């Protein structure tokens, strides 16, 4: 069985509450392009149980074709 990346697994998004956003303050993160997210320098990641933080950083570097990436604190659930 081939190794699946977390991005290969279909997941449901749980939304607890929604509020309207004033467009003059930007847009919700889920509506930003990958380039906009990378330009901000931070990616919020909900790491699934199983892979180590090191593995997830390696996946991010490979998926986004970047050389420098890291994590602050723990990514453990």
Protein Blocks (a to p, Z undefined) as FASTA:
>chain_A
ZZddfklpccddddfbdcdddfknocafklpcfklmmmnopacddddehiafklmmmmmm
mmnopabdcdehjfbZZ
